[in-house]
Amino acid sequence: MSGASSGSLDPKGPSAEAIADLWWLMLGLGVAVFVLFAVLLAVGLFRRRRADEGQPSEKRWIVAGGVVMPLVVLVVVFGATVAAMRALPDESPPGALEIEVIGHQWYFEVRYPEAGITTVGELHLPVGQRVEFHLTSADVIHSFWVPELGGKMDMLPDGVNVLVLQADEPGEWETSCAEFCGLEHATMQLDVVAESPEDFAAWIEQQG
Ligand SMILES: [Cu+2]
């Protein structure tokens, strides 16, 4: 199950990959700005002020470091965020597999309407295809999140939220409810199994 190589920084599908790329970009920019300012601060602290130094250059530093640079960084992050959002699939092709996931206090109910199968605490999906998840809740608000595949999305008692996810390679991941939903929230877990379409079909048959 979840080991050293799992989580949202070990993406196994296109949605998670777009989000992870964005995360690395933001980390890189943050580190670059931090290092730059740490160096400038050190230089400023240890340098002797020359007697003939005037005020104008200080103003330039404030405009460059306090206005221009944040503006550039924010515009880059905004652009990358919009691009990542566009990369997330929000609809699935006609005939795509539909899986209903219903949050309960405190377990996940998983239904495969086409096959007429219901499981609890275990979710199987075939790799290499977009799957349409219909998320809802039987009681309070829960949240569905498989970090390796992307997401997360609320499971609401008064409606159905649709999330389209795809797994690019087989794997098994353990995840849990991502929204505090009562005393046993921490025990509300979901085992996710991504497998080849053949294995998935065999599993469906076995369940039926
Ligand atoms: Cu919950």
Boltz pocket constraint, residues with backbone or C-beta under 6 A from the ligand:
constraints:
  - pocket:
      binder: B
      contacts: [[A, 103], [A, 104], [A, 141], [A, 142], [A, 143], [A, 177], [A, 178], [A, 179], [A, 180], [A, 181], [A, 185], [A, 188]]
      max_distance: 6.0
